[in-house]
Amino acid sequence: MILVAKTYWGGFPFWFRRPPDDARVASLALRTDDRRQIRALHWTPAATAAPRVGVVVMHPRVDFTHHYTVPRLVAAGFGVLAANSRHVNNDVSCEHEELVLDVAACVKWLRKKAGAERVVLLGNCGGGSLAGFYQAQAKLPAGKRLERSPGGTPTHFAAAEMTPADGVALVAAHRGQGHVLLRSIDAAVVDEADPFAGDASVDIYDPRNGFREPPAPSVYTSAFVGRVRAAQLERVRRIDRTARALLAAHASAVEETDDPAFAQRPFEDRQAAERRRAYEPVLLVHRTMANPAFTDPALDADPEGATRDYGSLLSDRPDLMNMTAMGFARTCTPRAWLSTWSELSSNADLVANAARFDEPTLVAYAARDREVYFDRDVRPVFDACAASDKRLVRVDGARHYFEPDFGESSAPDVERLMDVVVPWIRERFA
């Protein structure tokens, strides 16, 4: 039984299918202001020693080093710094505040080492909310930037070198990972320790609630969907409480072991307290692939009538994939949960952050996207943009990564997307 969507059968759908023509590529190791190291590929036109325009492409956890936008960007004469975050392919402990420093390292390198006069952040999928978070913080004076993550980790933003990018291109970008999870976390789970303990009255995969055997579309009532959304919010709130309780226990252990009198206690007592301080809990979040819109096409429908495929970005059978280890936020530390996955706590909210910077902004979306919806993601982000120079572009017929049908070797929707992105960058920054 293959549950992963065909989108992924031929390899990463977000990688280019052919490398750039007449290009050079340099493998880099960049240092961040908190002394971490990230890896990146710097793609440049072979005929241009130092492109005037540099583009940063990064996702919180996905490897974008061979991103599908690279060939056309390089062909246009731009340099592309396609970077991995420190949490690539494993976001168990990912705090978005750390990732902001990864973006900062990329912008700084392009300006100081590569000689770029203008820098553009290209945020695809979750890279959009990350780019917006960076830009919003970089616009602030150092002393007014966030000092701590939602879980209490120092951000190091005040001491970091964070210069705003000159423009932001948001491509198939959702509002934030917390927002995505809020609408896809299974409302029916009532016991975080038991994945099979559920409330059938809010189970979107229960036929009594309107679910039909796939691929037949489900039909849910508005009252049912309302109950599901309320239960999803309560579940996120419940996990928030658990995460904060675990962090409070750790803070208590830190306070205990930092007490000047601690050294006078017996070894057994000190060891027990130090073990509590060293303990790093990991949350196991069951069933995170239960968005009613995955199976009911009438929900979050495209306003111009485009029909999206059944299922989610990851699976054509979300009712079954919902029970597997694959899925959003399945394992994460309390700090990662609060920073990245909690809609109630995360700072990586693209709607909030887009209102905090005014550089030229492009918002491009795929009409048949199964994960990013016009009325829930695209319109709110575009309306929130503070930029006077902002543009909204729809790519008809396109899926989330602008990938072609399974088995096709070329990606015409990528070309149509880049027919917009390249001129937009060139007209403003080249």
TORPARO-957774 format. One line per 2 residues: number of its first residue (from 0); their letters; for each residue x, y, z of C-alpha. Coordinates in steps of 0.5 Angstrom, whole numbers, plus 2048, in hexadecimal, padded with zeros to 3 digits. Layout:
BEGIN
NUM	A	X/Y/Z; ...
This chain:
BEGIN
0	MI	800/800/800; 803/806/7FE
2	LV	800/80C/801; 805/812/7FF
4	AK	803/816/7F9; 805/815/7F2
6	TY	808/81C/7F3; 80E/819/7F7
8	WG	80F/813/7F3; 814/816/7EE
10	GF	818/819/7F3; 818/820/7F6
12	PF	812/824/7F3; 816/82A/7F5
14	WF	81C/829/7F1; 81E/82B/7EA
16	RR	81D/825/7E5; 823/828/7E1
18	PP	829/82C/7E4; 82A/833/7E2
20	DD	82E/834/7DB; 835/838/7DB
22	AR	835/838/7E3; 83A/838/7E8
24	VA	838/835/7EF; 83C/836/7F6
26	SL	83B/832/7FC; 83B/836/802
28	AL	83B/835/809; 838/83C/80D
30	RT	839/83E/814; 833/841/818
32	DD	833/846/81D; 832/841/822
34	RR	838/83D/820; 834/837/81C
36	QI	836/835/815; 831/834/80F
38	RA	833/831/808; 831/835/802
40	LH	832/834/7FA; 833/83B/7F7
42	WT	831/83B/7EF; 834/840/7EB
44	PA	834/841/7E3; 83B/83F/7E1
46	AT	83C/845/7DD; 83A/84A/7E3
48	AA	840/84A/7E8; 83B/84E/7ED
50	PR	834/84F/7EC; 831/855/7EE
52	VG	82A/852/7F1; 82B/84C/7F6
54	VV	825/847/7F7; 824/843/7FE
56	VM	820/83D/7FD; 81F/839/804
58	HP	81A/835/807; 819/833/80F
60	RV	81B/82C/80E; 81B/82A/806
62	DF	821/82A/802; 820/830/7FD
64	TH	827/82F/7FA; 825/82D/7F4
66	HY	81E/831/7F4; 81A/831/7ED
68	TV	81B/839/7ED; 823/839/7EC
70	PR	824/837/7E5; 81F/83D/7E3
72	LV	822/842/7E8; 829/840/7E6
74	AA	827/841/7DE; 825/848/7E0
76	GF	82C/84A/7E3; 82A/849/7EA
78	GV	82E/846/7EF; 82A/841/7F4
80	LA	82C/83F/7FB; 828/838/7FB
82	AN	829/837/803; 827/831/808
84	SR	825/833/80F; 829/830/815
86	HV	822/82C/815; 822/829/80E
88	NN	81F/822/80E; 81E/822/815
90	DV	81A/828/819; 819/824/820
92	SC	81C/82A/823; 81B/82F/81E
94	EH	819/836/821; 818/83B/81C
96	EE	81C/840/820; 822/83C/81E
98	LV	820/83C/817; 820/844/816
100	LD	827/844/818; 828/83F/812
102	VA	825/843/80D; 829/849/810
104	AC	82F/845/80F; 82D/845/808
106	VK	82C/84C/807; 832/84E/80A
108	WL	836/849/806; 833/84C/7FF
110	RK	834/853/801; 83B/852/804
112	KA	83E/84C/800; 83B/84C/7FA
114	GA	83A/853/7F8; 833/853/7F7
116	ER	830/85A/7F7; 829/858/7F8
118	VV	826/852/7FB; 81F/84F/7FA
120	LL	81C/849/7FF; 818/844/7FB
122	GN	814/840/800; 811/83A/7FD
124	CG	80C/836/802; 80E/837/809
126	GG	814/83B/806; 80F/841/805
128	SL	80D/841/80D; 815/841/80F
130	AG	816/846/80A; 811/84B/80C
132	FY	813/849/814; 81A/84B/812
134	QA	818/851/80E; 814/854/814
136	QA	819/853/819; 81F/856/814
138	KL	81B/85C/813; 81B/85E/81B
140	PA	820/861/81F; 824/85C/822
142	GK	822/85E/829; 81B/85D/827
144	RL	81B/856/824; 819/850/828
146	ER	81D/84E/82D; 81A/847/82F
148	SP	817/841/82B; 810/83F/82D
150	GG	813/839/831; 818/83E/835
152	TP	81E/83D/830; 823/844/82F
154	TH	822/846/828; 829/849/828
156	FA	825/84E/823; 828/855/826
158	AA	82F/853/825; 82E/850/81E
160	EM	82F/853/818; 829/853/814
162	TP	828/858/80E; 821/858/80B
164	AD	821/855/804; 81F/859/7FE
166	GV	819/855/7FC; 815/84F/7FE
168	AL	812/84A/7F9; 80C/845/7FC
170	VA	80B/83F/7F8; 806/83A/7FA
172	AH	807/83D/801; 802/83B/807
174	RG	801/840/80D; 805/83C/811
176	QG	807/834/813; 802/836/81A
178	HV	7FD/838/815; 7FD/832/811
180	LL	7FE/82D/817; 7F8/830/81A
182	RS	7F3/82E/814; 7F6/827/813
184	ID	7F7/825/81A; 7F2/81F/81C
186	AA	7EC/822/820; 7EA/81B/822
188	VV	7F0/81A/826; 7EE/81A/82E
190	DE	7F4/817/831; 7FB/819/82F
192	AD	7FE/813/832; 7F9/80E/82E
194	PF	7F8/80F/826; 7F2/80B/826
196	AG	7EE/80E/82B; 7EA/813/827
198	DA	7E3/817/827; 7DF/814/821
200	SV	7DB/81B/821; 7E1/81F/81E
202	DI	7E4/819/81A; 7E5/81C/813
204	YD	7E6/815/811; 7E0/811/814
206	PR	7DB/810/80E; 7D5/812/813
208	NG	7D8/819/813; 7D8/819/80B
210	FR	7DF/816/809; 7DE/812/803
212	EP	7E3/80C/801; 7E8/80F/7FD
214	PA	7E9/812/7F8; 7E2/814/7F8
216	PS	7E1/81B/7FB; 7DE/81C/802
218	VY	7D9/820/804; 7D9/824/80B
220	TS	7D4/828/80E; 7D6/82F/810
222	AF	7D4/82E/817; 7D8/827/817
224	VG	7DE/82B/814; 7DD/831/819
226	RV	7DD/82B/81F; 7E4/829/81C
228	RA	7E7/82F/81C; 7E5/831/823
230	AQ	7E8/82A/825; 7EE/82B/821
232	LE	7F0/832/825; 7EE/82F/82B
234	RV	7F3/829/82A; 7F9/82E/828
236	RR	7F7/832/82E; 7F8/82B/832
238	ID	7FF/82A/82F; 801/831/831
240	RT	7FF/830/838; 803/829/838
242	AR	809/82C/835; 809/832/839
244	AL	809/82E/83F; 80F/82A/83D
246	LA	813/830/83C; 810/832/843
248	AH	813/82C/846; 81A/82D/843
250	AS	81A/834/845; 819/832/84C
252	AV	81F/82D/84C; 823/832/849
254	EE	821/837/84F; 822/831/854
256	TD	829/82F/851; 82B/837/851
258	DP	82A/838/858; 831/839/85C
260	AF	82F/834/861; 82E/82F/85C
262	AQ	835/82C/85C; 834/82B/863
264	RP	82F/825/862; 831/81E/862
266	FE	833/81B/85B; 82D/817/85A
268	DR	828/81D/85B; 82D/821/856
270	QA	82D/81C/851; 825/81B/851
272	AE	824/823/850; 82A/823/84B
274	RR	826/81E/847; 820/822/847
276	RA	823/828/844; 827/824/83F
278	YE	820/820/83D; 81E/822/836
280	PV	817/820/835; 814/81F/82E
282	LL	80C/81F/82C; 809/81A/828
284	VH	803/81D/824; 7FF/818/821
286	RT	7FA/818/81B; 7FC/81F/818
288	MA	7F9/81E/811; 7F2/81F/812
290	NP	7F0/826/80E; 7E9/825/80C
292	AF	7EB/829/806; 7EF/823/804
294	TD	7E9/81F/802; 7E3/824/801
296	PA	7E5/828/7FB; 7DF/82D/7FD
298	LD	7E3/82F/803; 7E8/835/801
300	AD	7E7/834/7FA; 7EA/839/7F5
302	PE	7E6/83F/7F4; 7E7/83E/7EC
304	GA	7E5/837/7EC; 7EB/833/7EB
306	TR	7EB/82C/7EE; 7F0/82A/7F2
308	DY	7F2/822/7F3; 7EF/81E/7F8
310	GS	7F4/81D/7FE; 7F9/821/801
312	LL	800/823/7FF; 803/81D/802
314	SD	7FE/818/800; 7F8/816/7FC
316	RP	7F6/812/802; 7F6/817/808
318	DL	7F1/812/80C; 7F7/80D/80C
320	MN	7FD/811/80C; 7FA/815/812
322	MT	7FC/80E/816; 803/80E/814
324	AM	809/811/816; 80A/816/811
326	GF	806/81C/811; 807/823/814
328	AR	80A/824/81B; 809/81D/81D
330	TC	80F/81D/822; 812/824/825
332	TP	815/827/82B; 810/82B/82F
334	RA	814/832/82D; 814/82F/825
336	WL	80C/82E/826; 80B/835/829
338	ST	810/839/824; 80E/835/81E
340	WS	807/831/81E; 803/835/823
342	EL	7FE/83A/81F; 7FD/83D/826
344	SS	804/83E/828; 809/83E/822
346	NA	80C/845/81F; 80C/842/818
348	DL	806/845/816; 806/847/80F
350	VA	800/84B/810; 802/84F/816
352	NA	80A/850/813; 808/852/80C
354	AR	804/858/80F; 80B/85A/812
356	FD	80F/85B/80C; 80E/85F/806
358	EP	813/85D/801; 811/85B/7FA
360	TL	80D/854/7FB; 80A/84F/7F6
362	VA	805/84A/7F8; 804/844/7F3
364	YA	800/83E/7F4; 7FE/838/7F1
366	AR	7F7/837/7EF; 7F6/830/7F0
368	DR	7FA/830/7F7; 7F8/82A/7FC
370	EV	7FB/82E/802; 7FB/835/801
372	YF	7F4/838/800; 7F2/83F/7FD
374	DR	7EE/841/802; 7F1/83E/808
376	DV	7F9/840/806; 7FA/844/7FF
378	RP	7F4/849/800; 7F6/84B/808
380	VF	7FD/84B/806; 7FD/850/800
382	DA	7F8/854/804; 7FC/855/80A
384	CA	802/857/806; 804/85E/808
386	AS	808/85F/801; 806/864/7FC
388	DK	809/860/7F7; 806/859/7F7
390	RL	803/855/7F2; 7FE/84F/7F2
392	VR	7FF/849/7ED; 7FB/843/7EC
394	VD	7FE/83D/7E8; 7F8/839/7E5
396	GA	7F9/832/7E5; 7FF/831/7E9
398	RH	800/82D/7EF; 804/82F/7F6
400	YF	80B/82E/7F3; 808/830/7EC
402	EP	80A/828/7EA; 808/825/7E4
404	DF	804/81F/7E4; 807/818/7E6
406	GE	80C/816/7E1; 80D/81C/7DD
408	SS	814/81F/7DC; 813/826/7DC
410	AP	80F/82B/7E0; 80B/830/7DC
412	DV	808/833/7E2; 80F/835/7E5
414	ER	810/838/7DF; 80A/83C/7DF
416	LM	80B/83E/7E6; 812/840/7E5
418	DV	810/844/7DF; 80D/849/7E4
420	VV	812/848/7EA; 818/84A/7E5
422	PW	815/850/7E2; 813/853/7E9
424	IR	81A/852/7EC; 81D/855/7E6
426	ER	819/85B/7E5; 81A/85D/7ED
428	FA	821/85B/7EE; 825/859/7E8
